[in-house]
Amino acid sequence: MNITRIIDMPTQIRGAVVEDENGDNNIYLNARYTAEAREETFEHELRHIKYGHLHDDLPIELKEEQAKYGG
């Protein structure tokens, strides 16, 4: 299950995704951004889930490139 939360975060962080102890993906979106920016960030975080980034050992730079460009 994916759980989405909109919370205040430092402005340099658009969003994040973490898996909790139940195996649910928690997607955090920064409330300081516009709805459009949060939607883009949401899609970005979903790609991290899709590509299995929460459980692989790829370098963060490669993970971000895959999530940004879709593969």
Sequence and secondary structure as in RCSB ss.txt:
>XXXX:A:sequence
MNITRIIDMPTQIRGAVVEDENGDNNIYLNARYTAEAREETFEHELRHIKYGHLHDDLPIELKEEQAKYGG
>XXXX:A:secstr
 EEEEEE   TT  EEEEE TTS EEEEEETTS HHHHHHHHHHHHHHHHTTTTS    HHHHHHHHHHT 
